[in-house]
Amino acid sequence: MRTTIQKIAAVFTLTCLCLSGCSAGQDSSNSTIPQTGEKTVQLQRYREEQSETLPALQEESEVRDGTSADTLATPSDFPENYDYGTGRVGDWDYSAQNRRLPEPEGDETVLNTIPDPTKIQALYLWEEGNVPAYTEVSETMTGYFDPPDFRPYLTAIPVREGTEVKGAVVLLAGGAFQVRGNYTDTLPTAAHLRELGFQTFIVDYRLRPYTQQEGALDVARAVRFIRKNAGLYGIDPDDIAVMGYSAGGIQAGEFFLNFDEDVLPTAIAPDYIPDELDAISAHASAAGMIYSFYGRLSVASMDVKELKAGELPPTFYCYGTEDPFYRQFEAQYDLMQDVGVITRRIVLQDWPHGFGGDGGWVEDYAQWLKQVFSSN
C-alpha cells in the first residue's frame, strides 16, 4: 500500500515543486449575531461541560504509522458534482487536481444571500465590482488555472441534521498556488469533519497571478462571514479554525500573520469600498498545517520575531517522514517552542507529501479542536 501511495504522491509532489519553482517568490461580533437566549445558554453550557471533561491544552507530539481505516468515502447525501471518491490517496486520479467545485448560482454572495445551514451552499466572497486587489488581470493573460473574471467563493458544507455542532473549520486546498486540489484535500476532510460536528467552509482563494496577500483577504472575508452568521450555524463566533494543505497552509499562515483580526482590505487595496462585513473582526482561534508551514511557497519561516509578532493561535501540524519538506516541518515545529505557540504534531511514518484527509489524522484534529475551543 505504501509503495502505491509513494508512487502517486511522488507525481503530485513533483508537479507542485515544478509549479512553485521551489523558491521564495512570492471585535468579537457577538452584538451582530442573531442568537436567541436559549442558544446562548446552550453554548455556555457546552463550554462548561467541555472544560470539565477535556484535558488542558498542552504540547503534544507523536510519530506513528498512517492508516486509511477511518478515511471517509464520499457521503451518500453529497450531490454528484461533489463526489471525491474513496478519499484514499492510493485510489486518486490526479486529474482530480484540475476539478473545480461548483460555483455559486447567479450572483449569490456572502453579503446578499441568507445562509442555509441545511444544505451545501456556494457563495461569492465579494460583491461584483468590489473585489480588493492590486494585481491587474486582463483577458489577454492566459495559462492560469482561473479565468480573468474569477471571483473567489466559499462552499459551506454543514453538519448532518441532529449532529451536535462543536465549531467551524475553514479549509484551503493545496496546489502550489497554481491549482486548488479540493477533490483530494479539502472535500474529503470536510466530509469527515462534518460527521464529527464541525461546520466546514472550503475557500476557493485567489491563485497566481494574484499574490498570497490578496488570497489572505479571501480567507479573512470567509472568517468574517462565519462570525457574522455564527448564530445560524449554531457555533460560538470564537470557535473557528483555519487550516490548509501545502500551499493552502501557507495561505492560512499569511492570513494569521498579516491579515486576521481587524486588518481591512484597504491595507493593500485603497480603492476597495468597505461594507458591513468589514466591521467584524476576522478572528480565528486555531490553525492547521497539513504538510505545510508558516512561510512563503516552499520556504518555511524561521524568523522568531516575525512569528511572535503574528500572535499565532494554537497550531496543529501533520506531515510524513518521506515528505521532501520534512526537515523544514521539523525545524519550524521545534522553533514554535521558542515562539510560544502551543502545537499538536502528528508525523506519519513513511508517508509522503500530499495525502489529503487520508492517513488517520482527521479525528485527532477534531479532538484537538474541541480542546482549543473549550479553552477560549
C-alpha positions in Angstrom: 0.0 0.0 0.0 2.8 2.4 0.9 4.5 1.8 -2.4 1.3 2.8 -4.2 1.0 5.9 -2.1 4.6 6.9 -2.6 4.4 6.5 -6.3 1.2 8.5 -6.6 2.3 11.2 -4.2 5.7 11.5 -5.9 3.9 12.6 -9.0 1.9 15.1 -7.0 5.0 16.4 -5.2 7.0 16.7 -8.4 4.2 18.7 -10.0 3.9 21.0 -7.0 7.7 21.5 -6.9 7.8 22.3 -10.6 4.9 24.7 -10.4 6.3 26.5 -7.4 9.9 26.6 -8.6 11.0 25.8 -5.0 11.6 29.5 -4.5 10.5 32.1 -2.1 8.8 34.3 -4.7 6.1 35.3 -3.7 -14.2 42.6 17.8 -15.9 39.9 18.6 -19.1 40.2 16.7 -21.5 38.9 19.4 -23.6 42.1 19.0 -24.2 41.4 15.4 -25.2 37.7 15.7 -28.9 37.0 15.9 -28.9 34.4 18.7 -31.8 33.5 20.9 -31.3 33.4 24.7 -31.7 29.7 24.6 -29.0 29.2 22.0 -26.6 31.4 24.1 -27.3 29.3 27.2 -26.7 26.1 25.2 -23.3 27.4 24.0 -22.3 28.4 27.5 -23.4 25.1 28.9 -21.4 23.2 26.2 -18.3 25.2 27.0 -18.6 24.4 30.7 -19.1 20.7 30.0 -16.1 20.6 27.7 -13.8 22.4 30.2 -14.8 19.7 32.7 -14.2 16.7 30.5 -11.4 17.6 28.2 -7.7 17.7 29.3 -6.0 21.0 29.4 -4.4 22.2 26.1 -0.7 21.4 26.1 2.1 20.5 23.7 1.7 17.1 22.1 3.7 15.2 19.5 3.9 11.7 18.2 5.3 9.6 15.3 3.1 6.8 14.2 2.0 4.6 11.2 -0.6 6.2 9.0 -3.8 4.4 8.3 -6.7 4.5 5.8 -9.0 2.6 8.1 -11.1 5.6 9.1 -10.8 7.6 5.8 -14.2 8.6 4.7 -15.5 8.0 1.2 -18.0 10.4 -0.4 -21.1 10.5 1.8 -24.3 9.2 0.2 -26.0 12.6 0.6 -23.4 14.5 -1.4 -24.6 15.7 -4.8 -22.8 14.0 -7.7 -20.6 17.0 -8.6 -19.1 16.8 -5.0 -18.1 13.2 -5.4 -14.4 12.8 -4.5 -14.3 9.0 -4.4 -12.8 7.0 -1.6 -10.7 9.7 -0.2 -7.7 7.3 -0.1 -4.6 8.5 -1.7 -3.9 5.1 -3.3 -7.1 5.5 -5.3 -6.6 9.0 -6.5 -6.7 10.0 -10.1 -4.6 13.2 -10.3 -6.8 14.6 -13.0 -8.9 15.5 -9.9 -6.4 18.3 -9.2 -8.0 20.2 -12.1 -11.6 19.7 -11.0 -13.4 22.8 -9.8 -16.0 23.0 -7.2 -19.4 24.2 -8.4 -19.6 28.0 -8.5 -22.4 30.0 -6.8 -25.7 30.3 -8.6 -26.3 33.7 -10.2 -24.8 36.5 -8.1 -25.3 34.9 -4.6 -22.7 36.4 -2.2 -21.9 36.2 1.5 -23.4 39.7 1.8 -26.7 39.5 -0.3 -27.7 35.9 0.5 -29.1 34.3 3.7 -27.0 31.3 4.7 -28.8 28.0 4.6 -27.2 25.6 7.1 -29.3 22.7 5.9 -27.5 22.2 2.6 -24.3 22.6 0.7 -24.1 26.2 -0.4 -21.7 28.2 -2.6 -21.4 31.9 -2.2 -19.1 34.5 -3.8 -16.9 36.3 -1.2 -17.0 39.7 -2.7 -19.6 41.9 -4.4 -19.2 42.2 -8.1 -17.0 45.2 -8.9 -15.7 45.5 -5.4 -13.0 42.8 -5.1 -9.9 44.1 -3.3 -6.9 43.6 -5.5 -3.8 45.3 -6.7 -2.8 42.7 -9.3 -4.1 43.7 -12.7 -5.5 40.8 -14.7 -6.6 41.1 -18.3 -8.4 38.9 -20.8 -5.1 38.6 -22.7 -3.4 36.8 -19.7 -3.7 33.0 -20.3 -2.3 29.8 -18.9 -3.6 30.3 -15.4 -6.0 27.9 -13.5 -8.7 30.6 -13.1 -10.2 32.7 -15.9 -9.5 36.5 -15.7 -13.0 37.1 -14.4 -12.7 34.7 -11.5 -14.4 35.6 -8.2 -13.3 33.9 -5.0 -16.0 31.9 -3.3 -16.7 29.7 -0.4 -18.6 26.4 -0.2 -20.4 25.7 3.1 -20.8 22.0 3.9 -22.9 21.8 7.1 -23.1 19.1 9.7 -25.8 16.5 9.3 -29.1 17.3 10.9 -29.2 16.2 14.5 -25.4 16.3 14.9 -24.1 18.3 17.9 -22.2 21.3 16.5 -18.7 21.8 18.0 -17.3 24.7 15.9 -16.4 25.7 12.4 -13.4 25.0 10.2 -12.2 26.9 7.1 -10.3 24.7 4.6 -7.8 25.7 2.0 -6.6 23.3 -0.7 -3.0 23.0 -1.9 -1.6 23.1 -5.4 1.5 25.4 -5.4 -0.7 28.5 -5.9 -1.3 27.2 -9.4 -4.3 24.9 -8.8 -6.7 24.1 -5.9 -6.9 20.4 -5.1 -10.3 20.5 -3.5 -11.2 16.9 -4.5 -8.1 15.5 -2.9 -7.5 17.8 0.0 -10.5 19.7 1.3 -13.6 17.8 0.3 -12.7 14.5 1.9 -11.6 16.3 5.1 -14.7 18.5 5.2 -16.9 15.4 4.8 -15.2 13.8 7.7 -15.2 16.8 10.0 -18.9 17.5 9.5 -19.6 13.9 10.7 -17.7 14.9 13.9 -19.8 18.0 14.4 -17.9 20.8 12.6 -19.4 23.3 10.2 -17.0 23.3 7.3 -16.2 26.1 4.7 -14.0 25.5 1.7 -12.5 28.7 0.3 -11.6 28.9 -3.3 -9.0 31.6 -2.8 -7.2 33.5 -5.5 -4.2 31.8 -7.2 -1.5 33.2 -9.4 -1.1 35.8 -10.9 -2.6 37.1 -7.6 -0.4 37.2 -4.5 -0.6 35.5 -1.2 -1.7 38.8 0.3 -4.7 39.0 -1.9 -5.6 35.4 -1.2 -5.3 36.1 2.5 -8.1 38.7 2.1 -10.3 36.0 0.7 -9.7 33.9 3.8 -10.4 36.8 6.2 -13.6 37.5 4.3 -14.7 34.0 4.9 -14.0 34.2 8.6 -15.9 37.4 8.9 -18.9 35.8 7.2 -18.9 32.8 9.5 -18.6 35.1 12.6 -21.5 37.3 11.4 -23.6 34.2 10.9 -22.4 32.2 13.9 -25.9 32.0 15.3 -27.4 30.5 12.2 -24.6 27.9 12.1 -25.0 27.1 15.8 -21.5 28.0 16.9 -19.7 30.4 19.2 -18.1 33.1 17.0 -14.7 32.4 18.6 -14.8 28.7 17.7 -13.4 29.0 14.2 -10.2 27.3 12.9 -8.4 27.9 9.6 -6.4 25.0 8.1 -4.7 24.3 4.8 -2.7 21.8 2.9 0.7 22.5 1.4 0.2 25.9 -0.4 -3.2 26.2 1.3 -1.4 26.0 4.7 1.0 28.7 3.6 -2.1 30.8 2.6 -3.6 30.2 6.0 -0.3 31.3 7.5 -0.4 34.5 5.5 -3.8 35.2 6.9 -2.8 34.6 10.5 0.5 36.5 10.2 -0.8 39.6 8.5 -4.5 39.8 7.7 -6.6 38.5 10.6 -8.4 40.4 13.4 -9.1 44.0 12.3 -6.9 44.3 9.2 -9.0 45.7 6.4 -8.8 45.0 2.6 -7.9 48.7 2.2 -4.5 47.9 3.7 -3.4 46.7 0.3 -6.3 47.8 -1.9 -7.1 51.5 -1.2 -9.8 51.6 -3.9 -11.8 48.9 -2.1 -15.1 50.2 -0.6 -15.6 48.6 2.9 -19.1 47.1 3.7 -20.8 45.8 6.8 -18.8 42.6 6.9 -15.6 44.6 7.3 -16.8 45.9 10.7 -16.5 42.3 12.0 -13.2 41.0 13.3 -11.5 38.3 11.2 -10.6 36.4 14.4 -9.8 32.6 14.3 -8.7 30.6 17.3 -6.8 27.7 15.8 -4.6 26.8 12.8 -4.0 23.6 10.9 -0.8 23.0 8.9 -1.2 19.7 6.9 2.1 19.0 5.2 2.6 22.8 5.4 4.1 25.6 7.4 4.1 29.3 8.0 6.2 30.7 5.2 6.4 31.5 1.5 5.9 29.0 -1.2 8.4 26.2 -0.4 10.4 28.0 2.3 9.4 27.8 5.9 9.7 30.9 8.1 12.4 30.6 10.7 12.1 34.2 11.8 11.2 34.1 15.5 10.5 37.9 15.6 8.0 37.7 12.7 6.3 34.6 14.1 5.9 36.2 17.5 4.6 39.4 16.0 1.9 37.4 14.3 0.5 36.3 17.7 -0.3 32.9 16.2 -3.0 30.7 17.7 -2.6 27.0 18.7 -1.4 25.2 15.6 -1.8 21.6 14.5 0.9 20.0 12.3 0.6 16.8 10.3 3.2 15.5 7.8 5.0 12.4 6.7 8.6 11.4 7.1 9.0 10.9 3.3 7.9 14.4 2.5 10.6 16.4 0.7 9.9 19.3 3.1 10.2 17.1 6.1 13.3 18.9 7.5 11.6 22.3 7.2 8.5 21.0 9.0 10.7 19.6 11.8 12.7 22.8 12.1 9.7 25.1 12.3 7.9 22.8 14.8 11.0 23.0 17.0 11.1 26.8 16.6 7.5 27.1 17.7 8.6 26.3 21.2 10.7 29.5 21.2 7.8 31.4 19.6 5.5 30.3 22.4 2.8 28.7 20.3 1.1 25.6 21.6 1.2 22.9 19.0 -0.1 19.4 18.3 2.1 17.3 15.9 1.4 14.0 14.2 4.1 12.6 12.0 3.2 9.7 9.7 5.9 7.2 9.3 6.9 6.6 5.7 4.1 8.8 4.3 5.0 11.4 1.6 3.7 14.8 0.6 0.0 15.2 -0.4 -2.3 12.7 1.3 -5.3 15.0 1.9 -7.7 13.6 4.5 -6.1 10.2 4.4 -3.7 8.8 7.0 -5.8 8.7 10.1 -5.2 12.2 11.5 -8.7 13.9 11.0 -10.3 12.6 14.2 -7.2 13.6 16.2 -7.5 17.1 14.7 -11.2 17.2 15.6 -10.5 16.2 19.2 -7.7 18.8 19.5 -10.1 21.5 18.2 -12.5 20.7 20.9 -9.7 21.2 23.4 -8.7 24.5 21.8 -12.3 25.8 21.6 -13.1 24.8 25.2 -10.1 26.8 26.4 -11.2 30.1 24.6 
